[in-house]
Amino acid sequence: MVILMGFVMLIDGIVTLVEKPLLVWKPGETRTV
């Protein structure tokens, strides 16, 4: 289960890195990262 938790954290980190630039291109979408 430890590997699964680590994998989820990794995906969450990647999603955060991907969403940050998207927030710049989407002014209408307000989200706190």
N, CA, C and O atoms as a GROMACS GRO file, in nm:
protein
  132
    1MET      N    1   0.083  -0.121   0.000
    1MET     CA    2   0.000   0.000   0.000
    1MET      C    3   0.087   0.126   0.000
    1MET      O    4   0.044   0.233  -0.045
    2VAL      N    5   0.209   0.112   0.051
    2VAL     CA    6   0.299   0.227   0.055
    2VAL      C    7   0.334   0.272  -0.086
    2VAL      O    8   0.344   0.391  -0.115
    3ILE      N    9   0.352   0.174  -0.176
    3ILE     CA   10   0.385   0.205  -0.315
    3ILE      C   11   0.268   0.278  -0.381
    3ILE      O   12   0.287   0.371  -0.459
    4LEU      N   13   0.147   0.235  -0.348
    4LEU     CA   14   0.028   0.296  -0.406
    4LEU      C   15   0.016   0.441  -0.362
    4LEU      O   16  -0.015   0.529  -0.442
    5MET      N   17   0.041   0.466  -0.233
    5MET     CA   18   0.034   0.603  -0.180
    5MET      C   19   0.139   0.691  -0.247
    5MET      O   20   0.112   0.806  -0.280
    6GLY      N   21   0.258   0.637  -0.266
    6GLY     CA   22   0.366   0.712  -0.330
    6GLY      C   23   0.330   0.744  -0.475
    6GLY      O   24   0.360   0.853  -0.524
    7PHE      N   25   0.264   0.649  -0.541
    7PHE     CA   26   0.224   0.669  -0.680
    7PHE      C   27   0.120   0.778  -0.690
    7PHE      O   28   0.124   0.861  -0.781
    8VAL      N   29   0.026   0.779  -0.596
    8VAL     CA   30  -0.080   0.881  -0.595
    8VAL      C   31  -0.019   1.018  -0.571
    8VAL      O   32  -0.058   1.116  -0.634
    9MET      N   33   0.078   1.026  -0.479
    9MET     CA   34   0.144   1.153  -0.450
    9MET      C   35   0.220   1.202  -0.574
    9MET      O   36   0.225   1.322  -0.602
   10LEU      N   37   0.280   1.108  -0.646
   10LEU     CA   38   0.355   1.144  -0.767
   10LEU      C   39   0.261   1.201  -0.873
   10LEU      O   40   0.291   1.303  -0.935
   11ILE      N   41   0.148   1.135  -0.893
   11ILE     CA   42   0.049   1.183  -0.990
   11ILE      C   43  -0.004   1.320  -0.949
   11ILE      O   44  -0.022   1.408  -1.033
   12ASP      N   45  -0.028   1.337  -0.819
   12ASP     CA   46  -0.080   1.465  -0.769
   12ASP      C   47   0.021   1.576  -0.795
   12ASP      O   48  -0.017   1.688  -0.830
   13GLY      N   49   0.149   1.545  -0.778
   13GLY     CA   50   0.253   1.644  -0.803
   13GLY      C   51   0.260   1.682  -0.950
   13GLY      O   52   0.276   1.799  -0.984
   14ILE      N   53   0.247   1.581  -1.038
   14ILE     CA   54   0.252   1.607  -1.182
   14ILE      C   55   0.131   1.692  -1.223
   14ILE      O   56   0.144   1.785  -1.302
   15VAL      N   57   0.015   1.658  -1.170
   15VAL     CA   58  -0.107   1.732  -1.203
   15VAL      C   59  -0.093   1.878  -1.160
   15VAL      O   60  -0.136   1.969  -1.230
   16THR      N   61  -0.032   1.900  -1.042
   16THR     CA   62  -0.013   2.036  -0.993
   16THR      C   63   0.079   2.114  -1.087
   16THR      O   64   0.053   2.230  -1.116
   17LEU      N   65   0.187   2.049  -1.134
   17LEU     CA   66   0.281   2.116  -1.223
   17LEU      C   67   0.215   2.149  -1.357
   17LEU      O   68   0.248   2.249  -1.421
   18VAL      N   69   0.121   2.063  -1.398
   18VAL     CA   70   0.053   2.084  -1.526
   18VAL      C   71  -0.054   2.192  -1.513
   18VAL      O   72  -0.075   2.270  -1.606
   19GLU      N   73  -0.121   2.195  -1.398
   19GLU     CA   74  -0.232   2.290  -1.380
   19GLU      C   75  -0.183   2.433  -1.360
   19GLU      O   76  -0.251   2.527  -1.400
   20LYS      N   77  -0.066   2.451  -1.300
   20LYS     CA   78  -0.016   2.586  -1.274
   20LYS      C   79  -0.006   2.670  -1.402
   20LYS      O   80  -0.053   2.783  -1.403
   21PRO      N   81   0.054   2.617  -1.510
   21PRO     CA   82   0.059   2.696  -1.634
   21PRO      C   83  -0.081   2.714  -1.695
   21PRO      O   84  -0.108   2.815  -1.759
   22LEU      N   85  -0.168   2.616  -1.675
   22LEU     CA   86  -0.303   2.625  -1.731
   22LEU      C   87  -0.381   2.738  -1.666
   22LEU      O   88  -0.466   2.800  -1.729
   23LEU      N   89  -0.352   2.764  -1.537
   23LEU     CA   90  -0.422   2.872  -1.467
   23LEU      C   91  -0.390   3.006  -1.530
   23LEU      O   92  -0.472   3.098  -1.527
   24VAL      N   93  -0.271   3.018  -1.588
   24VAL     CA   94  -0.232   3.144  -1.651
   24VAL      C   95  -0.311   3.164  -1.780
   24VAL      O   96  -0.350   3.276  -1.815
   25TRP      N   97  -0.333   3.053  -1.851
   25TRP     CA   98  -0.402   3.063  -1.980
   25TRP      C   99  -0.554   3.065  -1.963
   25TRP      O  100  -0.627   3.098  -2.057
   26LYS      N  101  -0.602   3.029  -1.843
   26LYS     CA  102  -0.747   3.030  -1.818
   26LYS      C  103  -0.779   3.130  -1.708
   26LYS      O  104  -0.788   3.092  -1.592
   27PRO      N  105  -0.796   3.258  -1.743
   27PRO     CA  106  -0.824   3.361  -1.643
   27PRO      C  107  -0.962   3.342  -1.579
   27PRO      O  108  -0.982   3.381  -1.464
   28GLY      N  109  -1.055   3.283  -1.650
   28GLY     CA  110  -1.190   3.266  -1.599
   28GLY      C  111  -1.196   3.158  -1.492
   28GLY      O  112  -1.292   3.152  -1.414
   29GLU      N  113  -1.094   3.073  -1.488
   29GLU     CA  114  -1.095   2.965  -1.391
   29GLU      C  115  -1.007   3.001  -1.272
   29GLU      O  116  -0.886   3.013  -1.286
   30THR      N  117  -1.068   3.018  -1.157
   30THR     CA  118  -0.992   3.055  -1.038
   30THR      C  119  -0.979   2.934  -0.947
   30THR      O  120  -1.079   2.883  -0.897
   31ARG      N  121  -0.855   2.889  -0.926
   31ARG     CA  122  -0.832   2.773  -0.839
   31ARG      C  123  -0.707   2.794  -0.758
   31ARG      O  124  -0.604   2.837  -0.812
   32THR      N  125  -0.713   2.766  -0.629
   32THR     CA  126  -0.596   2.783  -0.542
   32THR      C  127  -0.519   2.652  -0.536
   32THR      O  128  -0.572   2.550  -0.494
   33VAL      N  129  -0.395   2.657  -0.578
   33VAL     CA  130  -0.311   2.536  -0.578
   33VAL      C  131  -0.228   2.532  -0.451
   33VAL      O  132  -0.151   2.439  -0.431
   0.00000   0.00000   0.00000
